[in-house]
Amino acid sequence: MVPAIALLRRRQIISIESRDPLADLLARHGRLEELRAYVATDGYEEAVQRLAELLREHGDLEGVITVIRAD
């Protein structure tokens, strides 16, 4: 998976069909801290949305509020 992450980090396309492929990949593999760092540095709306979805799935409603407010 690491090569996929490296490839997606260099991409020219920010989103596909209103989704961020890197954010989706990180979320799918439970890489929450990497997803948080990605959102903090790049902050694409789609990545923020995916992080909020993942936090909601884990029952972290305070985290969801924090992520959305920071955006």
Predicted model as a PDB file, atoms N, CA, C, CB and O in Angstrom, pLDDT in the B-factor column:
MODEL        1                                                                  
ATOM      1  N   MET A   1       0.813  -1.183   0.000  1.00 57.00           N  
ATOM      2  CA  MET A   1       0.000   0.000   0.000  1.00 57.00           C  
ATOM      3  C   MET A   1       0.863   1.256   0.000  1.00 57.00           C  
ATOM      4  CB  MET A   1      -0.929  -0.007   1.191  1.00 57.00           C  
ATOM      5  O   MET A   1       0.429   2.285  -0.518  1.00 57.00           O  
ATOM      6  N   VAL A   2       2.043   1.211   0.550  1.00 59.00           N  
ATOM      7  CA  VAL A   2       2.898   2.402   0.610  1.00 59.00           C  
ATOM      8  C   VAL A   2       3.148   2.988  -0.773  1.00 59.00           C  
ATOM      9  CB  VAL A   2       4.229   2.062   1.272  1.00 59.00           C  
ATOM     10  O   VAL A   2       3.081   4.209  -0.919  1.00 59.00           O  
ATOM     11  N   PRO A   3       3.438   2.171  -1.815  1.00 66.00           N  
ATOM     12  CA  PRO A   3       3.596   2.768  -3.144  1.00 66.00           C  
ATOM     13  C   PRO A   3       2.333   3.492  -3.619  1.00 66.00           C  
ATOM     14  CB  PRO A   3       3.972   1.693  -4.148  1.00 66.00           C  
ATOM     15  O   PRO A   3       2.426   4.518  -4.294  1.00 66.00           O  
ATOM     16  N   ALA A   4       1.172   2.975  -3.277  1.00 60.00           N  
ATOM     17  CA  ALA A   4      -0.076   3.637  -3.673  1.00 60.00           C  
ATOM     18  C   ALA A   4      -0.201   4.991  -2.996  1.00 60.00           C  
ATOM     19  CB  ALA A   4      -1.291   2.759  -3.327  1.00 60.00           C  
ATOM     20  O   ALA A   4      -0.626   5.964  -3.620  1.00 60.00           O  
ATOM     21  N   ILE A   5       0.164   5.060  -1.730  1.00 58.00           N  
ATOM     22  CA  ILE A   5       0.113   6.332  -1.007  1.00 58.00           C  
ATOM     23  C   ILE A   5       1.078   7.323  -1.638  1.00 58.00           C  
ATOM     24  CB  ILE A   5       0.448   6.131   0.490  1.00 58.00           C  
ATOM     25  O   ILE A   5       0.724   8.480  -1.866  1.00 58.00           O  
ATOM     26  N   ALA A   6       2.285   6.876  -1.919  1.00 60.00           N  
ATOM     27  CA  ALA A   6       3.276   7.764  -2.531  1.00 60.00           C  
ATOM     28  C   ALA A   6       2.789   8.270  -3.889  1.00 60.00           C  
ATOM     29  CB  ALA A   6       4.625   7.038  -2.688  1.00 60.00           C  
ATOM     30  O   ALA A   6       2.958   9.446  -4.212  1.00 60.00           O  
ATOM     31  N   LEU A   7       2.196   7.399  -4.668  1.00 52.00           N  
ATOM     32  CA  LEU A   7       1.685   7.786  -5.973  1.00 52.00           C  
ATOM     33  C   LEU A   7       0.541   8.793  -5.847  1.00 52.00           C  
ATOM     34  CB  LEU A   7       1.218   6.553  -6.740  1.00 52.00           C  
ATOM     35  O   LEU A   7       0.498   9.783  -6.576  1.00 52.00           O  
ATOM     36  N   LEU A   8      -0.368   8.542  -4.937  1.00 58.00           N  
ATOM     37  CA  LEU A   8      -1.504   9.448  -4.759  1.00 58.00           C  
ATOM     38  C   LEU A   8      -1.078  10.804  -4.202  1.00 58.00           C  
ATOM     39  CB  LEU A   8      -2.534   8.816  -3.837  1.00 58.00           C  
ATOM     40  O   LEU A   8      -1.714  11.817  -4.489  1.00 58.00           O  
ATOM     41  N   ARG A   9      -0.013  10.831  -3.412  1.00 59.00           N  
ATOM     42  CA  ARG A   9       0.474  12.107  -2.873  1.00 59.00           C  
ATOM     43  C   ARG A   9       1.018  13.005  -3.985  1.00 59.00           C  
ATOM     44  CB  ARG A   9       1.566  11.861  -1.816  1.00 59.00           C  
ATOM     45  O   ARG A   9       1.017  14.227  -3.840  1.00 59.00           O  
ATOM     46  N   ARG A  10       1.478  12.426  -5.078  1.00 55.00           N  
ATOM     47  CA  ARG A  10       2.041  13.201  -6.186  1.00 55.00           C  
ATOM     48  C   ARG A  10       1.026  13.515  -7.261  1.00 55.00           C  
ATOM     49  CB  ARG A  10       3.192  12.464  -6.794  1.00 55.00           C  
ATOM     50  O   ARG A  10       1.385  14.094  -8.286  1.00 55.00           O  
ATOM     51  N   ARG A  11      -0.198  13.162  -7.068  1.00 56.00           N  
ATOM     52  CA  ARG A  11      -1.198  13.284  -8.120  1.00 56.00           C  
ATOM     53  C   ARG A  11      -1.454  14.733  -8.521  1.00 56.00           C  
ATOM     54  CB  ARG A  11      -2.487  12.646  -7.674  1.00 56.00           C  
ATOM     55  O   ARG A  11      -1.201  15.662  -7.753  1.00 56.00           O  
ATOM     56  N   GLN A  12      -1.949  14.900  -9.707  1.00 51.00           N  
ATOM     57  CA  GLN A  12      -2.346  16.212 -10.205  1.00 51.00           C  
ATOM     58  C   GLN A  12      -3.841  16.435  -9.999  1.00 51.00           C  
ATOM     59  CB  GLN A  12      -1.986  16.355 -11.691  1.00 51.00           C  
ATOM     60  O   GLN A  12      -4.295  17.576  -9.908  1.00 51.00           O  
ATOM     61  N   ILE A  13      -4.590  15.365  -9.926  1.00 53.00           N  
ATOM     62  CA  ILE A  13      -6.043  15.445  -9.751  1.00 53.00           C  
ATOM     63  C   ILE A  13      -6.343  15.505  -8.259  1.00 53.00           C  
ATOM     64  CB  ILE A  13      -6.769  14.226 -10.421  1.00 53.00           C  
ATOM     65  O   ILE A  13      -5.916  14.627  -7.508  1.00 53.00           O  
ATOM     66  N   ILE A  14      -7.058  16.511  -7.826  1.00 56.00           N  
ATOM     67  CA  ILE A  14      -7.371  16.670  -6.413  1.00 56.00           C  
ATOM     68  C   ILE A  14      -8.487  15.717  -5.996  1.00 56.00           C  
ATOM     69  CB  ILE A  14      -7.769  18.119  -6.113  1.00 56.00           C  
ATOM     70  O   ILE A  14      -8.406  15.100  -4.933  1.00 56.00           O  
ATOM     71  N   SER A  15      -9.511  15.592  -6.807  1.00 54.00           N  
ATOM     72  CA  SER A  15     -10.609  14.705  -6.446  1.00 54.00           C  
ATOM     73  C   SER A  15     -11.194  14.052  -7.685  1.00 54.00           C  
ATOM     74  CB  SER A  15     -11.694  15.470  -5.686  1.00 54.00           C  
ATOM     75  O   SER A  15     -11.060  14.545  -8.805  1.00 54.00           O  
ATOM     76  N   ILE A  16     -11.841  12.937  -7.444  1.00 59.00           N  
ATOM     77  CA  ILE A  16     -12.522  12.211  -8.499  1.00 59.00           C  
ATOM     78  C   ILE A  16     -13.947  12.002  -8.023  1.00 59.00           C  
ATOM     79  CB  ILE A  16     -11.809  10.847  -8.835  1.00 59.00           C  
ATOM     80  O   ILE A  16     -14.181  11.376  -6.989  1.00 59.00           O  
ATOM     81  N   GLU A  17     -14.899  12.531  -8.784  1.00 63.00           N  
ATOM     82  CA  GLU A  17     -16.310  12.413  -8.415  1.00 63.00           C  
ATOM     83  C   GLU A  17     -16.536  12.862  -6.978  1.00 63.00           C  
ATOM     84  CB  GLU A  17     -16.793  10.971  -8.599  1.00 63.00           C  
ATOM     85  O   GLU A  17     -17.222  12.184  -6.214  1.00 63.00           O  
ATOM     86  N   SER A  18     -15.963  13.997  -6.612  1.00 70.00           N  
ATOM     87  CA  SER A  18     -16.100  14.595  -5.280  1.00 70.00           C  
ATOM     88  C   SER A  18     -15.538  13.716  -4.170  1.00 70.00           C  
ATOM     89  CB  SER A  18     -17.551  14.884  -4.997  1.00 70.00           C  
ATOM     90  O   SER A  18     -15.980  13.810  -3.025  1.00 70.00           O  
ATOM     91  N   ARG A  19     -14.580  12.874  -4.489  1.00 79.00           N  
ATOM     92  CA  ARG A  19     -13.899  12.042  -3.497  1.00 79.00           C  
ATOM     93  C   ARG A  19     -12.402  12.273  -3.636  1.00 79.00           C  
ATOM     94  CB  ARG A  19     -14.256  10.523  -3.677  1.00 79.00           C  
ATOM     95  O   ARG A  19     -11.915  12.569  -4.727  1.00 79.00           O  
ATOM     96  N   ASP A  20     -11.681  12.141  -2.553  1.00 84.00           N  
ATOM     97  CA  ASP A  20     -10.233  12.263  -2.549  1.00 84.00           C  
ATOM     98  C   ASP A  20      -9.662  10.853  -2.426  1.00 84.00           C  
ATOM     99  CB  ASP A  20      -9.731  13.198  -1.383  1.00 84.00           C  
ATOM    100  O   ASP A  20      -9.797  10.226  -1.375  1.00 84.00           O  
ATOM    101  N   PRO A  21      -9.030  10.347  -3.479  1.00 86.00           N  
ATOM    102  CA  PRO A  21      -8.547   8.965  -3.458  1.00 86.00           C  
ATOM    103  C   PRO A  21      -7.565   8.672  -2.322  1.00 86.00           C  
ATOM    104  CB  PRO A  21      -7.894   8.646  -4.767  1.00 86.00           C  
ATOM    105  O   PRO A  21      -7.619   7.595  -1.728  1.00 86.00           O  
ATOM    106  N   LEU A  22      -6.677   9.605  -2.017  1.00 86.00           N  
ATOM    107  CA  LEU A  22      -5.719   9.382  -0.934  1.00 86.00           C  
ATOM    108  C   LEU A  22      -6.438   9.324   0.410  1.00 86.00           C  
ATOM    109  CB  LEU A  22      -4.648  10.491  -0.920  1.00 86.00           C  
ATOM    110  O   LEU A  22      -6.158   8.447   1.226  1.00 86.00           O  
ATOM    111  N   ALA A  23      -7.349  10.241   0.639  1.00 90.00           N  
ATOM    112  CA  ALA A  23      -8.106  10.230   1.898  1.00 90.00           C  
ATOM    113  C   ALA A  23      -8.899   8.936   2.034  1.00 90.00           C  
ATOM    114  CB  ALA A  23      -9.055  11.445   1.974  1.00 90.00           C  
ATOM    115  O   ALA A  23      -8.952   8.352   3.116  1.00 90.00           O  
ATOM    116  N   ASP A  24      -9.511   8.490   0.952  1.00 90.00           N  
ATOM    117  CA  ASP A  24     -10.263   7.239   0.980  1.00 90.00           C  
ATOM    118  C   ASP A  24      -9.363   6.051   1.301  1.00 90.00           C  
ATOM    119  CB  ASP A  24     -10.963   7.015  -0.354  1.00 90.00           C  
ATOM    120  O   ASP A  24      -9.731   5.185   2.095  1.00 90.00           O  
ATOM    121  N   LEU A  25      -8.186   6.010   0.685  1.00 88.00           N  
ATOM    122  CA  LEU A  25      -7.249   4.912   0.918  1.00 88.00           C  
ATOM    123  C   LEU A  25      -6.786   4.889   2.368  1.00 88.00           C  
ATOM    124  CB  LEU A  25      -6.042   5.031  -0.018  1.00 88.00           C  
ATOM    125  O   LEU A  25      -6.769   3.834   3.002  1.00 88.00           O  
ATOM    126  N   LEU A  26      -6.413   6.045   2.890  1.00 91.00           N  
ATOM    127  CA  LEU A  26      -5.964   6.119   4.281  1.00 91.00           C  
ATOM    128  C   LEU A  26      -7.087   5.703   5.234  1.00 91.00           C  
ATOM    129  CB  LEU A  26      -5.480   7.545   4.617  1.00 91.00           C  
ATOM    130  O   LEU A  26      -6.845   4.967   6.191  1.00 91.00           O  
ATOM    131  N   ALA A  27      -8.292   6.162   4.984  1.00 92.00           N  
ATOM    132  CA  ALA A  27      -9.428   5.811   5.841  1.00 92.00           C  
ATOM    133  C   ALA A  27      -9.738   4.325   5.760  1.00 92.00           C  
ATOM    134  CB  ALA A  27     -10.665   6.624   5.450  1.00 92.00           C  
ATOM    135  O   ALA A  27      -9.987   3.684   6.781  1.00 92.00           O  
ATOM    136  N   ARG A  28      -9.725   3.783   4.566  1.00 91.00           N  
ATOM    137  CA  ARG A  28     -10.038   2.363   4.361  1.00 91.00           C  
ATOM    138  C   ARG A  28      -9.077   1.453   5.120  1.00 91.00           C  
ATOM    139  CB  ARG A  28      -9.998   2.025   2.872  1.00 91.00           C  
ATOM    140  O   ARG A  28      -9.456   0.361   5.544  1.00 91.00           O  
ATOM    141  N   HIS A  29      -7.839   1.900   5.291  1.00 90.00           N  
ATOM    142  CA  HIS A  29      -6.837   1.083   5.964  1.00 90.00           C  
ATOM    143  C   HIS A  29      -6.591   1.525   7.399  1.00 90.00           C  
ATOM    144  CB  HIS A  29      -5.544   1.121   5.194  1.00 90.00           C  
ATOM    145  O   HIS A  29      -5.607   1.124   8.019  1.00 90.00           O  
ATOM    146  N   GLY A  30      -7.487   2.351   7.923  1.00 90.00           N  
ATOM    147  CA  GLY A  30      -7.416   2.732   9.321  1.00 90.00           C  
ATOM    148  C   GLY A  30      -6.232   3.603   9.697  1.00 90.00           C  
ATOM    149  O   GLY A  30      -5.809   3.605  10.853  1.00 90.00           O  
ATOM    150  N   ARG A  31      -5.701   4.331   8.753  1.00 91.00           N  
ATOM    151  CA  ARG A  31      -4.529   5.169   9.017  1.00 91.00           C  
ATOM    152  C   ARG A  31      -4.990   6.576   9.408  1.00 91.00           C  
ATOM    153  CB  ARG A  31      -3.590   5.223   7.769  1.00 91.00           C  
ATOM    154  O   ARG A  31      -4.760   7.560   8.705  1.00 91.00           O  
ATOM    155  N   LEU A  32      -5.644   6.617  10.555  1.00 93.00           N  
ATOM    156  CA  LEU A  32      -6.289   7.829  11.035  1.00 93.00           C  
ATOM    157  C   LEU A  32      -5.299   8.978  11.232  1.00 93.00           C  
ATOM    158  CB  LEU A  32      -7.010   7.545  12.332  1.00 93.00           C  
ATOM    159  O   LEU A  32      -5.568  10.104  10.814  1.00 93.00           O  
ATOM    160  N   GLU A  33      -4.169   8.704  11.858  1.00 93.00           N  
ATOM    161  CA  GLU A  33      -3.199   9.774  12.111  1.00 93.00           C  
ATOM    162  C   GLU A  33      -2.623  10.331  10.806  1.00 93.00           C  
ATOM    163  CB  GLU A  33      -2.064   9.257  13.004  1.00 93.00           C  
ATOM    164  O   GLU A  33      -2.392  11.535  10.691  1.00 93.00           O  
ATOM    165  N   GLU A  34      -2.395   9.461   9.833  1.00 91.00           N  
ATOM    166  CA  GLU A  34      -1.916   9.936   8.535  1.00 91.00           C  
ATOM    167  C   GLU A  34      -2.985  10.763   7.827  1.00 91.00           C  
ATOM    168  CB  GLU A  34      -1.495   8.752   7.655  1.00 91.00           C  
ATOM    169  O   GLU A  34      -2.678  11.750   7.159  1.00 91.00           O  
ATOM    170  N   LEU A  35      -4.230  10.353   7.978  1.00 93.00           N  
ATOM    171  CA  LEU A  35      -5.331  11.101   7.383  1.00 93.00           C  
ATOM    172  C   LEU A  35      -5.456  12.469   8.054  1.00 93.00           C  
ATOM    173  CB  LEU A  35      -6.654  10.313   7.504  1.00 93.00           C  
ATOM    174  O   LEU A  35      -5.680  13.474   7.380  1.00 93.00           O  
ATOM    175  N   ARG A  36      -5.314  12.507   9.369  1.00 93.00           N  
ATOM    176  CA  ARG A  36      -5.341  13.793  10.082  1.00 93.00           C  
ATOM    177  C   ARG A  36      -4.217  14.710   9.587  1.00 93.00           C  
ATOM    178  CB  ARG A  36      -5.212  13.568  11.610  1.00 93.00           C  
ATOM    179  O   ARG A  36      -4.432  15.899   9.350  1.00 93.00           O  
ATOM    180  N   ALA A  37      -3.026  14.144   9.435  1.00 91.00           N  
ATOM    181  CA  ALA A  37      -1.880  14.934   8.967  1.00 91.00           C  
ATOM    182  C   ALA A  37      -2.119  15.427   7.546  1.00 91.00           C  
ATOM    183  CB  ALA A  37      -0.581  14.102   9.030  1.00 91.00           C  
ATOM    184  O   ALA A  37      -1.793  16.570   7.222  1.00 91.00           O  
ATOM    185  N   TYR A  38      -2.672  14.593   6.717  1.00 90.00           N  
ATOM    186  CA  TYR A  38      -2.981  14.969   5.339  1.00 90.00           C  
ATOM    187  C   TYR A  38      -3.970  16.124   5.312  1.00 90.00           C  
ATOM    188  CB  TYR A  38      -3.543  13.769   4.563  1.00 90.00           C  
ATOM    189  O   TYR A  38      -3.788  17.089   4.570  1.00 90.00           O  
ATOM    190  N   VAL A  39      -5.004  16.024   6.112  1.00 90.00           N  
ATOM    191  CA  VAL A  39      -6.006  17.090   6.187  1.00 90.00           C  
ATOM    192  C   VAL A  39      -5.362  18.377   6.702  1.00 90.00           C  
ATOM    193  CB  VAL A  39      -7.187  16.670   7.102  1.00 90.00           C  
ATOM    194  O   VAL A  39      -5.652  19.463   6.200  1.00 90.00           O  
ATOM    195  N   ALA A  40      -4.496  18.256   7.696  1.00 90.00           N  
ATOM    196  CA  ALA A  40      -3.858  19.432   8.291  1.00 90.00           C  
ATOM    197  C   ALA A  40      -2.933  20.138   7.310  1.00 90.00           C  
ATOM    198  CB  ALA A  40      -3.078  19.032   9.531  1.00 90.00           C  
ATOM    199  O   ALA A  40      -2.828  21.365   7.335  1.00 90.00           O  
ATOM    200  N   THR A  41      -2.261  19.381   6.448  1.00 86.00           N  
ATOM    201  CA  THR A  41      -1.315  20.008   5.522  1.00 86.00           C  
ATOM    202  C   THR A  41      -1.948  20.428   4.212  1.00 86.00           C  
ATOM    203  CB  THR A  41      -0.184  19.074   5.241  1.00 86.00           C  
ATOM    204  O   THR A  41      -1.650  21.505   3.697  1.00 86.00           O  
ATOM    205  N   ASP A  42      -2.821  19.589   3.665  1.00 76.00           N  
ATOM    206  CA  ASP A  42      -3.423  19.902   2.373  1.00 76.00           C  
ATOM    207  C   ASP A  42      -4.829  20.465   2.509  1.00 76.00           C  
ATOM    208  CB  ASP A  42      -3.454  18.670   1.507  1.00 76.00           C  
ATOM    209  O   ASP A  42      -5.217  21.362   1.761  1.00 76.00           O  
ATOM    210  N   GLY A  43      -5.589  19.944   3.456  1.00 68.00           N  
ATOM    211  CA  GLY A  43      -6.894  20.472   3.790  1.00 68.00           C  
ATOM    212  C   GLY A  43      -7.931  20.507   2.686  1.00 68.00           C  
ATOM    213  O   GLY A  43      -8.835  21.341   2.732  1.00 68.00           O  
ATOM    214  N   TYR A  44      -7.834  19.638   1.699  1.00 81.00           N  
ATOM    215  CA  TYR A  44      -8.845  19.601   0.649  1.00 81.00           C  
ATOM    216  C   TYR A  44     -10.198  19.263   1.262  1.00 81.00           C  
ATOM    217  CB  TYR A  44      -8.469  18.573  -0.448  1.00 81.00           C  
ATOM    218  O   TYR A  44     -10.286  18.435   2.168  1.00 81.00           O  
ATOM    219  N   GLU A  45     -11.231  19.894   0.775  1.00 87.00           N  
ATOM    220  CA  GLU A  45     -12.575  19.703   1.330  1.00 87.00           C  
ATOM    221  C   GLU A  45     -12.974  18.232   1.344  1.00 87.00           C  
ATOM    222  CB  GLU A  45     -13.596  20.508   0.532  1.00 87.00           C  
ATOM    223  O   GLU A  45     -13.592  17.767   2.302  1.00 87.00           O  
ATOM    224  N   GLU A  46     -12.630  17.505   0.300  1.00 88.00           N  
ATOM    225  CA  GLU A  46     -12.991  16.090   0.222  1.00 88.00           C  
ATOM    226  C   GLU A  46     -12.287  15.281   1.299  1.00 88.00           C  
ATOM    227  CB  GLU A  46     -12.652  15.529  -1.156  1.00 88.00           C  
ATOM    228  O   GLU A  46     -12.871  14.352   1.858  1.00 88.00           O  
ATOM    229  N   ALA A  47     -11.025  15.627   1.600  1.00 90.00           N  
ATOM    230  CA  ALA A  47     -10.269  14.927   2.644  1.00 90.00           C  
ATOM    231  C   ALA A  47     -10.850  15.234   4.018  1.00 90.00           C  
ATOM    232  CB  ALA A  47      -8.778  15.323   2.595  1.00 90.00           C  
ATOM    233  O   ALA A  47     -10.957  14.345   4.862  1.00 90.00           O  
ATOM    234  N   VAL A  48     -11.221  16.474   4.242  1.00 93.00           N  
ATOM    235  CA  VAL A  48     -11.846  16.868   5.502  1.00 93.00           C  
ATOM    236  C   VAL A  48     -13.149  16.088   5.690  1.00 93.00           C  
ATOM    237  CB  VAL A  48     -12.112  18.402   5.534  1.00 93.00           C  
ATOM    238  O   VAL A  48     -13.432  15.583   6.776  1.00 93.00           O  
ATOM    239  N   GLN A  49     -13.922  16.001   4.632  1.00 92.00           N  
ATOM    240  CA  GLN A  49     -15.189  15.275   4.688  1.00 92.00           C  
ATOM    241  C   GLN A  49     -14.960  13.805   5.015  1.00 92.00           C  
ATOM    242  CB  GLN A  49     -15.943  15.409   3.360  1.00 92.00           C  
ATOM    243  O   GLN A  49     -15.690  13.227   5.820  1.00 92.00           O  
ATOM    244  N   ARG A  50     -13.950  13.198   4.398  1.00 93.00           N  
ATOM    245  CA  ARG A  50     -13.675  11.770   4.645  1.00 93.00           C  
ATOM    246  C   ARG A  50     -13.217  11.544   6.073  1.00 93.00           C  
ATOM    247  CB  ARG A  50     -12.610  11.244   3.670  1.00 93.00           C  
ATOM    248  O   ARG A  50     -13.610  10.562   6.702  1.00 93.00           O  
ATOM    249  N   LEU A  51     -12.380  12.454   6.598  1.00 95.00           N  
ATOM    250  CA  LEU A  51     -11.938  12.339   7.993  1.00 95.00           C  
ATOM    251  C   LEU A  51     -13.137  12.446   8.925  1.00 95.00           C  
ATOM    252  CB  LEU A  51     -10.889  13.431   8.333  1.00 95.00           C  
ATOM    253  O   LEU A  51     -13.251  11.677   9.879  1.00 95.00           O  
ATOM    254  N   ALA A  52     -14.023  13.384   8.660  1.00 95.00           N  
ATOM    255  CA  ALA A  52     -15.220  13.529   9.488  1.00 95.00           C  
ATOM    256  C   ALA A  52     -16.074  12.262   9.440  1.00 95.00           C  
ATOM    257  CB  ALA A  52     -16.045  14.741   9.028  1.00 95.00           C  
ATOM    258  O   ALA A  52     -16.604  11.831  10.464  1.00 95.00           O  
ATOM    259  N   GLU A  53     -16.208  11.669   8.259  1.00 93.00           N  
ATOM    260  CA  GLU A  53     -16.976  10.422   8.129  1.00 93.00           C  
ATOM    261  C   GLU A  53     -16.349   9.307   8.957  1.00 93.00           C  
ATOM    262  CB  GLU A  53     -17.065   9.994   6.654  1.00 93.00           C  
ATOM    263  O   GLU A  53     -17.052   8.570   9.649  1.00 93.00           O  
ATOM    264  N   LEU A  54     -15.022   9.184   8.885  1.00 94.00           N  
ATOM    265  CA  LEU A  54     -14.322   8.127   9.621  1.00 94.00           C  
ATOM    266  C   LEU A  54     -14.473   8.329  11.131  1.00 94.00           C  
ATOM    267  CB  LEU A  54     -12.825   8.098   9.233  1.00 94.00           C  
ATOM    268  O   LEU A  54     -14.716   7.376  11.870  1.00 94.00           O  
ATOM    269  N   LEU A  55     -14.329   9.560  11.573  1.00 95.00           N  
ATOM    270  CA  LEU A  55     -14.492   9.843  12.998  1.00 95.00           C  
ATOM    271  C   LEU A  55     -15.910   9.530  13.461  1.00 95.00           C  
ATOM    272  CB  LEU A  55     -14.154  11.306  13.294  1.00 95.00           C  
ATOM    273  O   LEU A  55     -16.108   8.996  14.552  1.00 95.00           O  
ATOM    274  N   ARG A  56     -16.894   9.862  12.633  1.00 95.00           N  
ATOM    275  CA  ARG A  56     -18.289   9.550  12.967  1.00 95.00           C  
ATOM    276  C   ARG A  56     -18.492   8.041  13.068  1.00 95.00           C  
ATOM    277  CB  ARG A  56     -19.247  10.146  11.912  1.00 95.00           C  
ATOM    278  O   ARG A  56     -19.179   7.560  13.969  1.00 95.00           O  
ATOM    279  N   GLU A  57     -17.888   7.295  12.136  1.00 93.00           N  
ATOM    280  CA  GLU A  57     -17.994   5.834  12.162  1.00 93.00           C  
ATOM    281  C   GLU A  57     -17.427   5.260  13.455  1.00 93.00           C  
ATOM    282  CB  GLU A  57     -17.270   5.226  10.960  1.00 93.00           C  
ATOM    283  O   GLU A  57     -17.896   4.229  13.940  1.00 93.00           O  
ATOM    284  N   HIS A  58     -16.418   5.927  14.014  1.00 92.00           N  
ATOM    285  CA  HIS A  58     -15.799   5.475  15.260  1.00 92.00           C  
ATOM    286  C   HIS A  58     -16.459   6.091  16.497  1.00 92.00           C  
ATOM    287  CB  HIS A  58     -14.318   5.809  15.250  1.00 92.00           C  
ATOM    288  O   HIS A  58     -16.000   5.880  17.619  1.00 92.00           O  
ATOM    289  N   GLY A  59     -17.532   6.850  16.287  1.00 96.00           N  
ATOM    290  CA  GLY A  59     -18.272   7.418  17.395  1.00 96.00           C  
ATOM    291  C   GLY A  59     -17.633   8.646  18.029  1.00 96.00           C  
ATOM    292  O   GLY A  59     -17.993   9.027  19.143  1.00 96.00           O  
ATOM    293  N   ASP A  60     -16.700   9.263  17.337  1.00 96.00           N  
ATOM    294  CA  ASP A  60     -16.003  10.443  17.860  1.00 96.00           C  
ATOM    295  C   ASP A  60     -16.675  11.718  17.355  1.00 96.00           C  
ATOM    296  CB  ASP A  60     -14.508  10.423  17.450  1.00 96.00           C  
ATOM    297  O   ASP A  60     -16.171  12.382  16.449  1.00 96.00           O  
ATOM    298  N   LEU A  61     -17.818  12.050  17.951  1.00 94.00           N  
ATOM    299  CA  LEU A  61     -18.571  13.208  17.488  1.00 94.00           C  
ATOM    300  C   LEU A  61     -17.849  14.519  17.796  1.00 94.00           C  
ATOM    301  CB  LEU A  61     -19.950  13.217  18.122  1.00 94.00           C  
ATOM    302  O   LEU A  61     -17.956  15.475  17.028  1.00 94.00           O  
ATOM    303  N   GLU A  62     -17.122  14.574  18.900  1.00 96.00           N  
ATOM    304  CA  GLU A  62     -16.328  15.776  19.209  1.00 96.00           C  
ATOM    305  C   GLU A  62     -15.259  15.978  18.141  1.00 96.00           C  
ATOM    306  CB  GLU A  62     -15.671  15.663  20.616  1.00 96.00           C  
ATOM    307  O   GLU A  62     -15.001  17.105  17.719  1.00 96.00           O  
ATOM    308  N   GLY A  63     -14.640  14.886  17.707  1.00 94.00           N  
ATOM    309  CA  GLY A  63     -13.650  14.968  16.635  1.00 94.00           C  
ATOM    310  C   GLY A  63     -14.251  15.470  15.346  1.00 94.00           C  
ATOM    311  O   GLY A  63     -13.630  16.259  14.634  1.00 94.00           O  
ATOM    312  N   VAL A  64     -15.457  15.020  15.035  1.00 94.00           N  
ATOM    313  CA  VAL A  64     -16.158  15.470  13.827  1.00 94.00           C  
ATOM    314  C   VAL A  64     -16.376  16.977  13.882  1.00 94.00           C  
ATOM    315  CB  VAL A  64     -17.514  14.734  13.669  1.00 94.00           C  
ATOM    316  O   VAL A  64     -16.112  17.687  12.912  1.00 94.00           O  
ATOM    317  N   ILE A  65     -16.856  17.454  15.013  1.00 93.00           N  
ATOM    318  CA  ILE A  65     -17.110  18.885  15.170  1.00 93.00           C  
ATOM    319  C   ILE A  65     -15.819  19.678  15.026  1.00 93.00           C  
ATOM    320  CB  ILE A  65     -17.759  19.173  16.532  1.00 93.00           C  
ATOM    321  O   ILE A  65     -15.793  20.710  14.355  1.00 93.00           O  
ATOM    322  N   THR A  66     -14.754  19.203  15.649  1.00 93.00           N  
ATOM    323  CA  THR A  66     -13.462  19.887  15.579  1.00 93.00           C  
ATOM    324  C   THR A  66     -12.952  19.963  14.144  1.00 93.00           C  
ATOM    325  CB  THR A  66     -12.434  19.173  16.460  1.00 93.00           C  
ATOM    326  O   THR A  66     -12.492  21.017  13.706  1.00 93.00           O  
ATOM    327  N   VAL A  67     -13.030  18.860  13.412  1.00 91.00           N  
ATOM    328  CA  VAL A  67     -12.549  18.809  12.034  1.00 91.00           C  
ATOM    329  C   VAL A  67     -13.350  19.754  11.145  1.00 91.00           C  
ATOM    330  CB  VAL A  67     -12.627  17.377  11.490  1.00 91.00           C  
ATOM    331  O   VAL A  67     -12.780  20.480  10.330  1.00 91.00           O  
ATOM    332  N   ILE A  68     -14.657  19.744  11.299  1.00 89.00           N  
ATOM    333  CA  ILE A  68     -15.510  20.590  10.459  1.00 89.00           C  
ATOM    334  C   ILE A  68     -15.319  22.059  10.784  1.00 89.00           C  
ATOM    335  CB  ILE A  68     -16.978  20.208  10.632  1.00 89.00           C  
ATOM    336  O   ILE A  68     -15.299  22.890   9.876  1.00 89.00           O  
ATOM    337  N   ARG A  69     -15.180  22.392  12.036  1.00 89.00           N  
ATOM    338  CA  ARG A  69     -14.965  23.789  12.426  1.00 89.00           C  
ATOM    339  C   ARG A  69     -13.615  24.302  11.933  1.00 89.00           C  
ATOM    340  CB  ARG A  69     -15.054  23.937  13.949  1.00 89.00           C  
ATOM    341  O   ARG A  69     -13.497  25.464  11.547  1.00 89.00           O  
ATOM    342  N   ALA A  70     -12.605  23.448  11.945  1.00 85.00           N  
ATOM    343  CA  ALA A  70     -11.265  23.853  11.507  1.00 85.00           C  
ATOM    344  C   ALA A  70     -11.234  24.131  10.009  1.00 85.00           C  
ATOM    345  CB  ALA A  70     -10.237  22.771  11.860  1.00 85.00           C  
ATOM    346  O   ALA A  70     -10.402  24.905   9.535  1.00 85.00           O  
ATOM    347  N   ASP A  71     -12.128  23.508   9.272  1.00 69.00           N  
ATOM    348  CA  ASP A  71     -12.198  23.685   7.824  1.00 69.00           C  
ATOM    349  C   ASP A  71     -12.768  25.043   7.555  1.00 69.00           C  
ATOM    350  CB  ASP A  71     -13.047  22.582   7.144  1.00 69.00           C  
ATOM    351  O   ASP A  71     -12.926  25.427   6.396  1.00 69.00           O  
TER     352      ASP A  71                                                      
ENDMDL                                                                          
END                                                                             
